[in-house]
Amino acid sequence: MAGEHLRDILFLCALQNAVKHGGVPQAGAVVGMVMSAHPEFRPRAKEIATLAKEAIADVAALSSDNRVAQLQARAPEMYDAIYVKHEHRTVLPDLESAEHGVVMRFAPNPSGPLHIGHARAAVLNDAYVKQYGGRYILRIEDTDPKRVDPKAYEMVKEDIGWLGLGITETVTQSERLPLYYDLCRQLIEKGGAYVCTCDNEHFRELKQAKTACPCRDQPVEKNLNLWEKMLDHTLKEGEVTVRIRTDLNHPDPAMRDFPAFRILDTPPHPKVKAHVYPLMNFSVVADDHLLGVTHVIRGKDHIANTRRQRYIYDHFGWKVPVYRHYGRMGIEGVVLSTSQMRLGINEGKFTGWDDIRLGTLRALARRGISPDAVKNAVLAIGIGDTDISFSWDNLYAENKKIVDPVANRYFFVPDPVTAQIDGAKPHTAHAMLHPGDAARGTRTLAFEGTVLLPGREITPDVTMIRLKDLFNVKITWNGSIPTFSYAGDSLAEARATKAHIIQWLPGQESVHCTILTQEGEMSGACEPRVKEELGKVVQFERVGFVKIDAVDNDGVRAYFTHT
């Protein structure tokens, strides 16, 4: 019975890991979960490692839907622990009028890939949909051809897939132009909009003076006629604008008869043939209404747009969604401007959208940042209206919680120097792959007389070091020339002399390794076994976590994640 109980625990841990992260879990991750929750099983490490492989195989044989169903049925508390609504319920305030579910949307412009700033709206909306149930719409807002990058349609979807958002449907605004045209006609007929042929500068002067332009009071028939001329290409760019009728005495000039449609002849749109396009405030209202959006979460920079959009809702007599505006989030240390990023890529300053000096989600992924870490960091910030600064330290702390239990440990020696250890016999070190998971086993490092040491650690003030998992070394200095000699195996003695415990590599066996950081490159050597970790995050002891990005005959290239 005890064996069956252990098998059940391993199966459920593997199942939870698969549901949470997708794909097939690593044996080490599953064993680590069991050892952490059930320390009484640690003496059975070898048995657990074998049984874990069987459990993983059983989980791998299940479909994604079946995995979710089994986890919900057999361990609902483990299923619930995955989702934000329980982990972060105290962070996110309740939404009004959400008792019967919500319909929410994330609406990026396809001007480039998503960055960490986009993640806030995307994740907050996702969390509320999970909390209350309902629909989550991805709306691609591409009605300004000047801001559309054709490649970004796919990039945005890839980034959302990486984040793991629960999108239920996707709409693209350029494919909905006929709907907007029909609604514009209706609004003109209702007297809520008119077609203005005034010069833009003249209209601006009238607006500042709270004075109506001559077009404002023209008959509906004339407005409809001008609207048709806009659609049939009789009128050209700059000659005409559809405006929403508002309050000319509003204290904010930006609220006075703002534009709703304009003509753009260039550049051509990559997806549709058109030259009349809605501006954001019109298309947003139209889609929020037509798609049944109940709640809108966005930044304080949209407060003025919310006020403008209420005029359109009132003209149509539509119900206004519930709005929440969160404070601005300052993000330092990375480039976020899409135009600056594109310029830098074109000029060769950046290697691409995933250059680790950028703030794109794909740059974070390349560095080894988990999507769950991004989501947890954003949810910790919450939805308050106070302006804040994004904390990279908090993001790294969240990521460390995820990668630390699963990342194998290895030695990386930066700027290595070769040291001959006098008096030392050949010796084999057995270093643990993970200090908290003995079941993963060890890696073997064979000492045969010489070692590679980190050059910056060997300075004239250092007279004793301990090579981690090996032995102690005495350093004698003749001016600036060091001599290294064997000084025993006692770890206690090394600690008593306060000797630095440093990483090392066998002189006869190592692989060239380059770590790319946001500040530049770090060159050195690493264990050959690191080549087996392609695409994974590992920890280089005493250096930090890195993601192994490339492996070839020249060695290993890794991206620095964090300490």
Buried (B, 14 or more C-beta within 10 A) or exposed (E): EEEEEBBEBBBBBBBBBBBBBEEEBBBBBBBBBBBEEBEEBEEBBEEBBEBBBEBBEBBEEBEEEEBBBBBEEEBEEBBEEBBBBEBBEEBBEEBEEBEEEBBBBBBBBBBBBBBBBBBBBBBBBBBBBBBBEBBBBBBBBBBBBEBBBEEBBEBBBBBBEBBBBBBEEEBBBBEBBEBBBEBBBEBBEEEBBBBBBBEEEEBEEBBEEEEBBEBBEBEEEEBBBBBEBBBEEEBEEEBBBBBBBBEBEBEEBEBBBBBBBBBBEEEEBBBBEBBBBBBBBBBBBBBBBBBBBBBBBBBBEBEBBBBBBBBBBEBBEBEBBBBBBBBBBEBEEBBBEBEEBBEBBEEEEBBEBBBBBBBBBBBBBBBBBBBBBBBBBBBBBBBEEEEEEBEBEBBBBBBBEBBBBBBBBBBBBBBBBEBEBEEBEEBEBEBBBBEEBBBBBEBEBEBBBBBBBBEEBBEEEBBBBBBBBBBBBBBEBEEEEBEBBBBEEEBEBBEEBEBBBBBBBBBEEBBEBBBBBBEEEBEBBBBBBBBEBEEBBBBBBBBBBBBBBEBEEEBBBBBBBBE
